[in-house]
Amino acid sequence: MKIFITGVSSGVGEALARQLVKAGYTVWGVARREELLKKIQSELGADKFLYTRCDVSNENDVENTVKLMKVADFLPDTVVLNAAVFLHNTGSSYQHSLFKQVAAINIFGSLIWVDKFLPDFLKRGSGSFIAISSISAYLPHLRGFSYSTSKAALSMAFRNLQLDCHGTNISFSVINFGPIATGLSPQWADSSGKPKSFLALAPEKAAASIKAVIEAKNKKTVYWGGSFFVSFLWRLASFLPDNLFFLLSKNLRD
Protein backbone atom coordinates (compact mmCIF):
# COMPACT_ATOMS: atom_id res chain seq x y z
CA MET A 1 0.00 0.00 0.00
CA LYS A 2 1.18 3.52 -0.82
CA ILE A 3 0.67 6.27 1.75
CA PHE A 4 1.08 10.04 1.32
CA ILE A 5 1.68 12.12 4.47
CA THR A 6 2.00 15.88 4.96
CA GLY A 7 4.00 17.33 7.85
CA VAL A 8 6.24 14.28 7.95
CA SER A 9 9.56 15.73 9.14
CA SER A 10 8.86 15.54 12.88
CA GLY A 11 6.29 14.72 15.56
CA VAL A 12 3.30 12.59 14.66
CA GLY A 13 4.05 12.65 10.92
CA GLU A 14 7.54 11.28 11.39
CA ALA A 15 6.38 8.65 13.87
CA LEU A 16 3.64 7.55 11.46
CA ALA A 17 6.06 7.28 8.54
CA ARG A 18 8.40 5.11 10.58
CA GLN A 19 5.60 2.82 11.75
CA LEU A 20 4.17 2.44 8.27
CA VAL A 21 7.52 1.65 6.65
CA LYS A 22 8.23 -0.89 9.40
CA ALA A 23 4.87 -2.50 8.58
CA GLY A 24 5.83 -2.83 4.90
CA TYR A 25 4.12 0.23 3.38
CA THR A 26 5.73 2.70 0.98
CA VAL A 27 5.49 6.32 2.12
CA TRP A 28 5.79 9.61 0.25
CA GLY A 29 6.19 12.44 2.72
CA VAL A 30 6.25 16.20 2.37
CA ALA A 31 7.51 18.89 4.73
CA ARG A 32 9.43 22.15 4.62
CA ARG A 33 12.65 21.03 6.36
CA GLU A 34 14.61 19.07 3.77
CA GLU A 35 17.49 18.25 6.11
CA LEU A 36 15.10 16.31 8.34
CA LEU A 37 13.51 14.58 5.34
CA LYS A 38 16.95 13.46 4.15
CA LYS A 39 17.73 12.08 7.60
CA ILE A 40 14.51 10.07 7.72
CA GLN A 41 15.13 8.70 4.23
CA SER A 42 18.67 7.66 5.11
CA GLU A 43 17.30 5.69 8.06
CA LEU A 44 14.25 4.16 6.38
CA GLY A 45 15.61 3.62 2.86
CA ALA A 46 15.02 5.51 -0.39
CA ASP A 47 12.89 2.67 -1.78
CA LYS A 48 10.45 2.84 1.16
CA PHE A 49 10.45 6.54 2.03
CA LEU A 50 10.25 9.06 -0.77
CA TYR A 51 9.91 12.75 -0.13
CA THR A 52 9.53 16.23 -1.55
CA ARG A 53 10.44 19.45 0.18
CA CYS A 54 7.08 21.18 0.08
CA ASP A 55 5.36 24.05 1.83
CA VAL A 56 1.71 22.98 1.67
CA SER A 57 0.60 26.62 1.62
CA ASN A 58 2.62 27.21 -1.57
CA GLU A 59 0.70 26.07 -4.67
CA ASN A 60 3.88 25.91 -6.77
CA ASP A 61 5.42 23.50 -4.27
CA VAL A 62 2.26 21.40 -4.32
CA GLU A 63 2.17 21.31 -8.11
CA ASN A 64 5.82 20.28 -8.23
CA THR A 65 5.18 17.45 -5.77
CA VAL A 66 2.22 16.16 -7.78
CA LYS A 67 4.31 16.19 -10.98
CA LEU A 68 7.14 14.27 -9.32
CA MET A 69 4.70 11.71 -7.95
CA LYS A 70 3.21 11.16 -11.40
CA VAL A 71 6.67 10.66 -12.90
CA ALA A 72 7.36 8.08 -10.20
CA ASP A 73 3.93 6.47 -10.80
CA PHE A 74 3.09 7.00 -7.14
CA LEU A 75 -0.68 7.35 -6.75
CA PRO A 76 -1.35 6.90 -3.03
CA ASP A 77 -3.99 4.59 -1.62
CA THR A 78 -4.34 6.79 1.45
CA VAL A 79 -3.62 10.50 1.96
CA VAL A 80 -2.92 11.61 5.53
CA LEU A 81 -3.25 15.37 5.98
CA ASN A 82 -1.21 15.98 9.09
CA ALA A 83 0.61 19.30 8.48
CA ALA A 84 -0.51 22.03 10.86
CA VAL A 85 0.67 25.18 12.56
CA PHE A 86 -0.34 26.78 15.85
CA LEU A 87 0.11 30.53 16.28
CA HIS A 88 -1.05 32.36 19.39
CA ASN A 89 -3.97 34.51 18.34
CA THR A 90 -6.86 35.28 20.70
CA GLY A 91 -10.24 36.74 20.00
CA SER A 92 -9.46 39.81 22.12
CA SER A 93 -6.26 40.56 20.19
CA TYR A 94 -7.26 39.23 16.79
CA GLN A 95 -4.63 39.60 14.07
CA HIS A 96 -5.92 38.85 10.61
CA SER A 97 -2.46 38.22 9.19
CA LEU A 98 -1.89 35.42 11.72
CA PHE A 99 -5.26 33.88 10.97
CA LYS A 100 -4.42 33.85 7.26
CA GLN A 101 -1.13 32.07 7.95
CA VAL A 102 -2.87 29.38 9.99
CA ALA A 103 -5.69 28.94 7.48
CA ALA A 104 -3.24 28.68 4.58
CA ILE A 105 -1.68 25.60 6.15
CA ASN A 106 -4.36 24.02 8.33
CA ILE A 107 -7.31 24.43 5.92
CA PHE A 108 -6.17 25.17 2.38
CA GLY A 109 -2.89 23.29 2.82
CA SER A 110 -5.00 20.19 3.45
CA LEU A 111 -7.87 20.64 1.02
CA ILE A 112 -5.55 21.35 -1.91
CA TRP A 113 -4.45 17.70 -1.82
CA VAL A 114 -8.08 16.61 -2.11
CA ASP A 115 -8.26 18.69 -5.26
CA LYS A 116 -5.10 17.04 -6.63
CA PHE A 117 -5.86 13.40 -5.78
CA LEU A 118 -9.66 13.03 -5.79
CA PRO A 119 -10.08 12.94 -9.62
CA ASP A 120 -7.56 10.08 -9.86
CA PHE A 121 -9.16 8.27 -6.92
CA LEU A 122 -12.57 8.47 -8.60
CA LYS A 123 -11.08 7.25 -11.86
CA ARG A 124 -9.41 4.32 -10.09
CA GLY A 125 -12.48 3.66 -7.98
CA SER A 126 -10.78 3.72 -4.58
CA GLY A 127 -8.85 5.90 -2.17
CA SER A 128 -9.05 7.42 1.28
CA PHE A 129 -8.31 10.79 2.83
CA ILE A 130 -7.59 11.18 6.54
CA ALA A 131 -7.55 14.64 8.11
CA ILE A 132 -5.76 15.04 11.43
CA SER A 133 -7.96 17.37 13.42
CA SER A 134 -8.30 18.23 17.08
CA ILE A 135 -10.71 18.39 19.97
CA SER A 136 -10.09 22.12 19.58
CA ALA A 137 -12.49 21.94 16.65
CA TYR A 138 -15.21 21.52 19.30
CA LEU A 139 -13.70 23.52 22.16
CA PRO A 140 -12.49 27.13 22.18
CA HIS A 141 -8.77 27.59 22.87
CA LEU A 142 -7.63 30.33 25.23
CA ARG A 143 -4.75 31.38 22.97
CA GLY A 144 -5.48 29.43 19.82
CA PHE A 145 -8.39 31.22 18.18
CA SER A 146 -6.98 30.61 14.70
CA TYR A 147 -6.02 26.99 15.37
CA SER A 148 -9.41 25.91 16.75
CA THR A 149 -11.26 27.76 13.99
CA SER A 150 -9.12 26.17 11.27
CA LYS A 151 -9.61 22.66 12.67
CA ALA A 152 -13.37 23.17 12.89
CA ALA A 153 -13.43 24.23 9.24
CA LEU A 154 -11.32 21.25 8.13
CA SER A 155 -13.47 18.79 10.08
CA MET A 156 -16.70 20.14 8.61
CA ALA A 157 -15.23 20.12 5.09
CA PHE A 158 -14.39 16.42 5.44
CA ARG A 159 -17.84 15.58 6.77
CA ASN A 160 -19.36 17.28 3.73
CA LEU A 161 -16.95 15.56 1.35
CA GLN A 162 -17.84 12.18 2.83
CA LEU A 163 -21.52 12.89 2.17
CA ASP A 164 -20.76 14.04 -1.37
CA CYS A 165 -18.86 10.82 -2.08
CA HIS A 166 -21.43 8.53 -0.48
CA GLY A 167 -21.88 5.42 -2.58
CA THR A 168 -18.35 5.55 -3.97
CA ASN A 169 -15.25 3.73 -2.77
CA ILE A 170 -13.72 7.02 -1.63
CA SER A 171 -13.63 7.73 2.10
CA PHE A 172 -13.02 10.92 4.09
CA SER A 173 -12.16 10.45 7.75
CA VAL A 174 -11.33 12.90 10.53
CA ILE A 175 -9.31 11.96 13.60
CA ASN A 176 -9.74 14.30 16.55
CA PHE A 177 -6.87 14.29 19.00
CA GLY A 178 -6.49 15.92 22.37
CA PRO A 179 -3.09 17.37 23.26
CA ILE A 180 -0.03 15.60 21.87
CA ALA A 181 3.49 16.10 23.24
CA THR A 182 5.05 17.61 20.11
CA GLY A 183 6.60 20.89 19.03
CA LEU A 184 3.10 22.08 18.16
CA SER A 185 2.13 21.86 21.86
CA PRO A 186 5.42 22.06 23.81
CA GLN A 187 3.59 22.83 27.05
CA TRP A 188 2.45 19.20 27.17
CA ALA A 189 5.97 17.70 26.92
CA ASP A 190 8.74 17.46 29.49
CA SER A 191 12.42 18.10 28.77
CA SER A 192 12.83 14.57 27.34
CA GLY A 193 9.86 14.99 25.01
CA LYS A 194 7.56 12.70 26.97
CA PRO A 195 4.00 13.74 27.90
CA LYS A 196 3.75 15.71 31.14
CA SER A 197 0.20 14.56 31.82
CA PHE A 198 -1.99 11.52 31.23
CA LEU A 199 -4.18 13.87 29.20
CA ALA A 200 -1.49 14.16 26.52
CA LEU A 201 -0.43 11.52 23.99
CA ALA A 202 3.07 10.61 22.91
CA PRO A 203 3.53 11.13 19.14
CA GLU A 204 4.07 7.39 18.70
CA LYS A 205 0.69 6.57 20.26
CA ALA A 206 -1.04 9.17 18.09
CA ALA A 207 0.67 7.67 15.03
CA ALA A 208 -0.50 4.19 16.03
CA SER A 209 -4.09 5.50 16.14
CA ILE A 210 -3.74 6.89 12.61
CA LYS A 211 -2.22 3.63 11.38
CA ALA A 212 -5.22 1.75 12.80
CA VAL A 213 -7.56 4.01 10.81
CA ILE A 214 -5.51 3.48 7.63
CA GLU A 215 -5.84 -0.27 8.08
CA ALA A 216 -9.55 -0.25 9.04
CA LYS A 217 -11.72 -2.07 6.52
CA ASN A 218 -14.86 -0.02 7.13
CA LYS A 219 -13.80 3.56 7.70
CA LYS A 220 -15.98 5.90 9.77
CA THR A 221 -16.22 9.62 9.19
CA VAL A 222 -15.10 10.72 12.66
CA TYR A 223 -12.60 9.06 15.00
CA TRP A 224 -11.34 10.07 18.42
CA GLY A 225 -7.62 9.46 18.77
CA GLY A 226 -5.89 8.14 21.87
CA SER A 227 -7.33 6.23 24.81
CA PHE A 228 -11.08 5.96 25.23
CA PHE A 229 -10.93 7.51 28.70
CA VAL A 230 -9.02 10.61 27.65
CA SER A 231 -11.07 11.13 24.49
CA PHE A 232 -14.24 10.74 26.57
CA LEU A 233 -13.06 13.47 28.96
CA TRP A 234 -12.39 15.87 26.09
CA ARG A 235 -15.72 15.09 24.44
CA LEU A 236 -17.51 15.57 27.76
CA ALA A 237 -15.82 18.97 28.12
CA SER A 238 -17.39 20.07 24.83
CA PHE A 239 -20.78 20.14 26.59
CA LEU A 240 -19.59 22.56 29.27
CA PRO A 241 -20.57 26.24 29.04
CA ASP A 242 -17.65 28.24 27.64
CA ASN A 243 -17.11 30.24 30.84
CA LEU A 244 -16.83 27.07 32.93
CA PHE A 245 -14.56 25.44 30.37
CA PHE A 246 -12.26 28.47 30.42
CA LEU A 247 -12.08 28.30 34.22
CA LEU A 248 -11.18 24.60 34.22
CA SER A 249 -8.74 24.73 31.33
CA LYS A 250 -6.75 27.91 32.03
CA ASN A 251 -4.18 25.98 34.07
CA LEU A 252 -3.94 23.18 31.51
CA ARG A 253 -3.47 25.15 28.31
CA ASP A 254 -0.76 27.53 27.33
DOGUNU-532557 format. One record per residue (C-alpha): z, x, y; residue number from 1; residue in one letter. Coordinates in nm, 2 decimals, always signed. Layout:
! DOGUNU-532557
@w=Z; u=X; v=Y; i=NUM; aa=a $
...
***
This chain:
! DOGUNU-532557
@w=+0.00; u=+0.00; v=+0.00; i=1; aa=m $
@w=-0.08; u=+0.12; v=+0.35; i=2; aa=k $
@w=+0.17; u=+0.07; v=+0.63; i=3; aa=i $
@w=+0.13; u=+0.11; v=+1.00; i=4; aa=f $
@w=+0.45; u=+0.17; v=+1.21; i=5; aa=i $
@w=+0.50; u=+0.20; v=+1.59; i=6; aa=t $
@w=+0.78; u=+0.40; v=+1.73; i=7; aa=g $
@w=+0.80; u=+0.62; v=+1.43; i=8; aa=v $
@w=+0.91; u=+0.96; v=+1.57; i=9; aa=s $
@w=+1.29; u=+0.89; v=+1.55; i=10; aa=s $
@w=+1.56; u=+0.63; v=+1.47; i=11; aa=g $
@w=+1.47; u=+0.33; v=+1.26; i=12; aa=v $
@w=+1.09; u=+0.40; v=+1.26; i=13; aa=g $
@w=+1.14; u=+0.75; v=+1.13; i=14; aa=e $
@w=+1.39; u=+0.64; v=+0.86; i=15; aa=a $
@w=+1.15; u=+0.36; v=+0.76; i=16; aa=l $
@w=+0.85; u=+0.61; v=+0.73; i=17; aa=a $
@w=+1.06; u=+0.84; v=+0.51; i=18; aa=r $
@w=+1.18; u=+0.56; v=+0.28; i=19; aa=q $
@w=+0.83; u=+0.42; v=+0.24; i=20; aa=l $
@w=+0.67; u=+0.75; v=+0.17; i=21; aa=v $
@w=+0.94; u=+0.82; v=-0.09; i=22; aa=k $
@w=+0.86; u=+0.49; v=-0.25; i=23; aa=a $
@w=+0.49; u=+0.58; v=-0.28; i=24; aa=g $
@w=+0.34; u=+0.41; v=+0.02; i=25; aa=y $
@w=+0.10; u=+0.57; v=+0.27; i=26; aa=t $
@w=+0.21; u=+0.55; v=+0.63; i=27; aa=v $
@w=+0.03; u=+0.58; v=+0.96; i=28; aa=w $
@w=+0.27; u=+0.62; v=+1.24; i=29; aa=g $
@w=+0.24; u=+0.63; v=+1.62; i=30; aa=v $
@w=+0.47; u=+0.75; v=+1.89; i=31; aa=a $
@w=+0.46; u=+0.94; v=+2.21; i=32; aa=r $
@w=+0.64; u=+1.26; v=+2.10; i=33; aa=r $
@w=+0.38; u=+1.46; v=+1.91; i=34; aa=e $
@w=+0.61; u=+1.75; v=+1.83; i=35; aa=e $
@w=+0.83; u=+1.51; v=+1.63; i=36; aa=l $
@w=+0.53; u=+1.35; v=+1.46; i=37; aa=l $
@w=+0.42; u=+1.69; v=+1.35; i=38; aa=k $
@w=+0.76; u=+1.77; v=+1.21; i=39; aa=k $
@w=+0.77; u=+1.45; v=+1.01; i=40; aa=i $
@w=+0.42; u=+1.51; v=+0.87; i=41; aa=q $
@w=+0.51; u=+1.87; v=+0.77; i=42; aa=s $
@w=+0.81; u=+1.73; v=+0.57; i=43; aa=e $
@w=+0.64; u=+1.43; v=+0.42; i=44; aa=l $
@w=+0.29; u=+1.56; v=+0.36; i=45; aa=g $
@w=-0.04; u=+1.50; v=+0.55; i=46; aa=a $
@w=-0.18; u=+1.29; v=+0.27; i=47; aa=d $
@w=+0.12; u=+1.05; v=+0.28; i=48; aa=k $
@w=+0.20; u=+1.04; v=+0.65; i=49; aa=f $
@w=-0.08; u=+1.03; v=+0.91; i=50; aa=l $
@w=-0.01; u=+0.99; v=+1.28; i=51; aa=y $
@w=-0.16; u=+0.95; v=+1.62; i=52; aa=t $
@w=+0.02; u=+1.04; v=+1.95; i=53; aa=r $
@w=+0.01; u=+0.71; v=+2.12; i=54; aa=c $
@w=+0.18; u=+0.54; v=+2.41; i=55; aa=d $
@w=+0.17; u=+0.17; v=+2.30; i=56; aa=v $
@w=+0.16; u=+0.06; v=+2.66; i=57; aa=s $
@w=-0.16; u=+0.26; v=+2.72; i=58; aa=n $
@w=-0.47; u=+0.07; v=+2.61; i=59; aa=e $
@w=-0.68; u=+0.39; v=+2.59; i=60; aa=n $
@w=-0.43; u=+0.54; v=+2.35; i=61; aa=d $
@w=-0.43; u=+0.23; v=+2.14; i=62; aa=v $
@w=-0.81; u=+0.22; v=+2.13; i=63; aa=e $
@w=-0.82; u=+0.58; v=+2.03; i=64; aa=n $
@w=-0.58; u=+0.52; v=+1.75; i=65; aa=t $
@w=-0.78; u=+0.22; v=+1.62; i=66; aa=v $
@w=-1.10; u=+0.43; v=+1.62; i=67; aa=k $
@w=-0.93; u=+0.71; v=+1.43; i=68; aa=l $
@w=-0.79; u=+0.47; v=+1.17; i=69; aa=m $
@w=-1.14; u=+0.32; v=+1.12; i=70; aa=k $
@w=-1.29; u=+0.67; v=+1.07; i=71; aa=v $
@w=-1.02; u=+0.74; v=+0.81; i=72; aa=a $
@w=-1.08; u=+0.39; v=+0.65; i=73; aa=d $
@w=-0.71; u=+0.31; v=+0.70; i=74; aa=f $
@w=-0.68; u=-0.07; v=+0.73; i=75; aa=l $
@w=-0.30; u=-0.14; v=+0.69; i=76; aa=p $
@w=-0.16; u=-0.40; v=+0.46; i=77; aa=d $
@w=+0.15; u=-0.43; v=+0.68; i=78; aa=t $
@w=+0.20; u=-0.36; v=+1.05; i=79; aa=v $
@w=+0.55; u=-0.29; v=+1.16; i=80; aa=v $
@w=+0.60; u=-0.32; v=+1.54; i=81; aa=l $
@w=+0.91; u=-0.12; v=+1.60; i=82; aa=n $
@w=+0.85; u=+0.06; v=+1.93; i=83; aa=a $
@w=+1.09; u=-0.05; v=+2.20; i=84; aa=a $
@w=+1.26; u=+0.07; v=+2.52; i=85; aa=v $
@w=+1.59; u=-0.03; v=+2.68; i=86; aa=f $
@w=+1.63; u=+0.01; v=+3.05; i=87; aa=l $
@w=+1.94; u=-0.10; v=+3.24; i=88; aa=h $
@w=+1.83; u=-0.40; v=+3.45; i=89; aa=n $
@w=+2.07; u=-0.69; v=+3.53; i=90; aa=t $
@w=+2.00; u=-1.02; v=+3.67; i=91; aa=g $
@w=+2.21; u=-0.95; v=+3.98; i=92; aa=s $
@w=+2.02; u=-0.63; v=+4.06; i=93; aa=s $
@w=+1.68; u=-0.73; v=+3.92; i=94; aa=y $
@w=+1.41; u=-0.46; v=+3.96; i=95; aa=q $
@w=+1.06; u=-0.59; v=+3.88; i=96; aa=h $
@w=+0.92; u=-0.25; v=+3.82; i=97; aa=s $
@w=+1.17; u=-0.19; v=+3.54; i=98; aa=l $
@w=+1.10; u=-0.53; v=+3.39; i=99; aa=f $
@w=+0.73; u=-0.44; v=+3.39; i=100; aa=k $
@w=+0.80; u=-0.11; v=+3.21; i=101; aa=q $
@w=+1.00; u=-0.29; v=+2.94; i=102; aa=v $
@w=+0.75; u=-0.57; v=+2.89; i=103; aa=a $
@w=+0.46; u=-0.32; v=+2.87; i=104; aa=a $
@w=+0.62; u=-0.17; v=+2.56; i=105; aa=i $
@w=+0.83; u=-0.44; v=+2.40; i=106; aa=n $
@w=+0.59; u=-0.73; v=+2.44; i=107; aa=i $
@w=+0.24; u=-0.62; v=+2.52; i=108; aa=f $
@w=+0.28; u=-0.29; v=+2.33; i=109; aa=g $
@w=+0.34; u=-0.50; v=+2.02; i=110; aa=s $
@w=+0.10; u=-0.79; v=+2.06; i=111; aa=l $
@w=-0.19; u=-0.55; v=+2.14; i=112; aa=i $
@w=-0.18; u=-0.44; v=+1.77; i=113; aa=w $
@w=-0.21; u=-0.81; v=+1.66; i=114; aa=v $
@w=-0.53; u=-0.83; v=+1.87; i=115; aa=d $
@w=-0.66; u=-0.51; v=+1.70; i=116; aa=k $
@w=-0.58; u=-0.59; v=+1.34; i=117; aa=f $
@w=-0.58; u=-0.97; v=+1.30; i=118; aa=l $
@w=-0.96; u=-1.01; v=+1.29; i=119; aa=p $
@w=-0.99; u=-0.76; v=+1.01; i=120; aa=d $
@w=-0.69; u=-0.92; v=+0.83; i=121; aa=f $
@w=-0.86; u=-1.26; v=+0.85; i=122; aa=l $
@w=-1.19; u=-1.11; v=+0.72; i=123; aa=k $
@w=-1.01; u=-0.94; v=+0.43; i=124; aa=r $
@w=-0.80; u=-1.25; v=+0.37; i=125; aa=g $
@w=-0.46; u=-1.08; v=+0.37; i=126; aa=s $
@w=-0.22; u=-0.89; v=+0.59; i=127; aa=g $
@w=+0.13; u=-0.91; v=+0.74; i=128; aa=s $
@w=+0.28; u=-0.83; v=+1.08; i=129; aa=f $
@w=+0.65; u=-0.76; v=+1.12; i=130; aa=i $
@w=+0.81; u=-0.75; v=+1.46; i=131; aa=a $
@w=+1.14; u=-0.58; v=+1.50; i=132; aa=i $
@w=+1.34; u=-0.80; v=+1.74; i=133; aa=s $
@w=+1.71; u=-0.83; v=+1.82; i=134; aa=s $
@w=+2.00; u=-1.07; v=+1.84; i=135; aa=i $
@w=+1.96; u=-1.01; v=+2.21; i=136; aa=s $
@w=+1.67; u=-1.25; v=+2.19; i=137; aa=a $
@w=+1.93; u=-1.52; v=+2.15; i=138; aa=y $
@w=+2.22; u=-1.37; v=+2.35; i=139; aa=l $
@w=+2.22; u=-1.25; v=+2.71; i=140; aa=p $
@w=+2.29; u=-0.88; v=+2.76; i=141; aa=h $
@w=+2.52; u=-0.76; v=+3.03; i=142; aa=l $
@w=+2.30; u=-0.47; v=+3.14; i=143; aa=r $
@w=+1.98; u=-0.55; v=+2.94; i=144; aa=g $
@w=+1.82; u=-0.84; v=+3.12; i=145; aa=f $
@w=+1.47; u=-0.70; v=+3.06; i=146; aa=s $
@w=+1.54; u=-0.60; v=+2.70; i=147; aa=y $
@w=+1.67; u=-0.94; v=+2.59; i=148; aa=s $
@w=+1.40; u=-1.13; v=+2.78; i=149; aa=t $
@w=+1.13; u=-0.91; v=+2.62; i=150; aa=s $
@w=+1.27; u=-0.96; v=+2.27; i=151; aa=k $
@w=+1.29; u=-1.34; v=+2.32; i=152; aa=a $
@w=+0.92; u=-1.34; v=+2.42; i=153; aa=a $
@w=+0.81; u=-1.13; v=+2.13; i=154; aa=l $
@w=+1.01; u=-1.35; v=+1.88; i=155; aa=s $
@w=+0.86; u=-1.67; v=+2.01; i=156; aa=m $
@w=+0.51; u=-1.52; v=+2.01; i=157; aa=a $
@w=+0.54; u=-1.44; v=+1.64; i=158; aa=f $
@w=+0.68; u=-1.78; v=+1.56; i=159; aa=r $
@w=+0.37; u=-1.94; v=+1.73; i=160; aa=n $
@w=+0.14; u=-1.69; v=+1.56; i=161; aa=l $
@w=+0.28; u=-1.78; v=+1.22; i=162; aa=q $
@w=+0.22; u=-2.15; v=+1.29; i=163; aa=l $
@w=-0.14; u=-2.08; v=+1.40; i=164; aa=d $
@w=-0.21; u=-1.89; v=+1.08; i=165; aa=c $
@w=-0.05; u=-2.14; v=+0.85; i=166; aa=h $
@w=-0.26; u=-2.19; v=+0.54; i=167; aa=g $
@w=-0.40; u=-1.83; v=+0.56; i=168; aa=t $
@w=-0.28; u=-1.52; v=+0.37; i=169; aa=n $
@w=-0.16; u=-1.37; v=+0.70; i=170; aa=i $
@w=+0.21; u=-1.36; v=+0.77; i=171; aa=s $
@w=+0.41; u=-1.30; v=+1.09; i=172; aa=f $
@w=+0.77; u=-1.22; v=+1.04; i=173; aa=s $
@w=+1.05; u=-1.13; v=+1.29; i=174; aa=v $
@w=+1.36; u=-0.93; v=+1.20; i=175; aa=i $
@w=+1.65; u=-0.97; v=+1.43; i=176; aa=n $
@w=+1.90; u=-0.69; v=+1.43; i=177; aa=f $
@w=+2.24; u=-0.65; v=+1.59; i=178; aa=g $
@w=+2.33; u=-0.31; v=+1.74; i=179; aa=p $
@w=+2.19; u=+0.00; v=+1.56; i=180; aa=i $
@w=+2.32; u=+0.35; v=+1.61; i=181; aa=a $
@w=+2.01; u=+0.51; v=+1.76; i=182; aa=t $
@w=+1.90; u=+0.66; v=+2.09; i=183; aa=g $
@w=+1.82; u=+0.31; v=+2.21; i=184; aa=l $
@w=+2.19; u=+0.21; v=+2.19; i=185; aa=s $
@w=+2.38; u=+0.54; v=+2.21; i=186; aa=p $
@w=+2.71; u=+0.36; v=+2.28; i=187; aa=q $
@w=+2.72; u=+0.25; v=+1.92; i=188; aa=w $
@w=+2.69; u=+0.60; v=+1.77; i=189; aa=a $
@w=+2.95; u=+0.87; v=+1.75; i=190; aa=d $
@w=+2.88; u=+1.24; v=+1.81; i=191; aa=s $
@w=+2.73; u=+1.28; v=+1.46; i=192; aa=s $
@w=+2.50; u=+0.99; v=+1.50; i=193; aa=g $
@w=+2.70; u=+0.76; v=+1.27; i=194; aa=k $
@w=+2.79; u=+0.40; v=+1.37; i=195; aa=p $
@w=+3.11; u=+0.37; v=+1.57; i=196; aa=k $
@w=+3.18; u=+0.02; v=+1.46; i=197; aa=s $
@w=+3.12; u=-0.20; v=+1.15; i=198; aa=f $
@w=+2.92; u=-0.42; v=+1.39; i=199; aa=l $
@w=+2.65; u=-0.15; v=+1.42; i=200; aa=a $
@w=+2.40; u=-0.04; v=+1.15; i=201; aa=l $
@w=+2.29; u=+0.31; v=+1.06; i=202; aa=a $
@w=+1.91; u=+0.35; v=+1.11; i=203; aa=p $
@w=+1.87; u=+0.41; v=+0.74; i=204; aa=e $
@w=+2.03; u=+0.07; v=+0.66; i=205; aa=k $
@w=+1.81; u=-0.10; v=+0.92; i=206; aa=a $
@w=+1.50; u=+0.07; v=+0.77; i=207; aa=a $
@w=+1.60; u=-0.05; v=+0.42; i=208; aa=a $
@w=+1.61; u=-0.41; v=+0.55; i=209; aa=s $
@w=+1.26; u=-0.37; v=+0.69; i=210; aa=i $
@w=+1.14; u=-0.22; v=+0.36; i=211; aa=k $
@w=+1.28; u=-0.52; v=+0.18; i=212; aa=a $
@w=+1.08; u=-0.76; v=+0.40; i=213; aa=v $
@w=+0.76; u=-0.55; v=+0.35; i=214; aa=i $
@w=+0.81; u=-0.58; v=-0.03; i=215; aa=e $
@w=+0.90; u=-0.95; v=-0.02; i=216; aa=a $
@w=+0.65; u=-1.17; v=-0.21; i=217; aa=k $
@w=+0.71; u=-1.49; v=+0.00; i=218; aa=n $
@w=+0.77; u=-1.38; v=+0.36; i=219; aa=k $
@w=+0.98; u=-1.60; v=+0.59; i=220; aa=k $
@w=+0.92; u=-1.62; v=+0.96; i=221; aa=t $
@w=+1.27; u=-1.51; v=+1.07; i=222; aa=v $
@w=+1.50; u=-1.26; v=+0.91; i=223; aa=y $
@w=+1.84; u=-1.13; v=+1.01; i=224; aa=w $
@w=+1.88; u=-0.76; v=+0.95; i=225; aa=g $
@w=+2.19; u=-0.59; v=+0.81; i=226; aa=g $
@w=+2.48; u=-0.73; v=+0.62; i=227; aa=s $
@w=+2.52; u=-1.11; v=+0.60; i=228; aa=f $
@w=+2.87; u=-1.09; v=+0.75; i=229; aa=f $
@w=+2.77; u=-0.90; v=+1.06; i=230; aa=v $
@w=+2.45; u=-1.11; v=+1.11; i=231; aa=s $
@w=+2.66; u=-1.42; v=+1.07; i=232; aa=f $
@w=+2.90; u=-1.31; v=+1.35; i=233; aa=l $
@w=+2.61; u=-1.24; v=+1.59; i=234; aa=w $
@w=+2.44; u=-1.57; v=+1.51; i=235; aa=r $
@w=+2.78; u=-1.75; v=+1.56; i=236; aa=l $
@w=+2.81; u=-1.58; v=+1.90; i=237; aa=a $
@w=+2.48; u=-1.74; v=+2.01; i=238; aa=s $
@w=+2.66; u=-2.08; v=+2.01; i=239; aa=f $
@w=+2.93; u=-1.96; v=+2.26; i=240; aa=l $
@w=+2.90; u=-2.06; v=+2.62; i=241; aa=p $
@w=+2.76; u=-1.76; v=+2.82; i=242; aa=d $
@w=+3.08; u=-1.71; v=+3.02; i=243; aa=n $
@w=+3.29; u=-1.68; v=+2.71; i=244; aa=l $
@w=+3.04; u=-1.46; v=+2.54; i=245; aa=f $
@w=+3.04; u=-1.23; v=+2.85; i=246; aa=f $
@w=+3.42; u=-1.21; v=+2.83; i=247; aa=l $
@w=+3.42; u=-1.12; v=+2.46; i=248; aa=l $
@w=+3.13; u=-0.87; v=+2.47; i=249; aa=s $
@w=+3.20; u=-0.68; v=+2.79; i=250; aa=k $
@w=+3.41; u=-0.42; v=+2.60; i=251; aa=n $
@w=+3.15; u=-0.39; v=+2.32; i=252; aa=l $
@w=+2.83; u=-0.35; v=+2.52; i=253; aa=r $
@w=+2.73; u=-0.08; v=+2.75; i=254; aa=d $
***
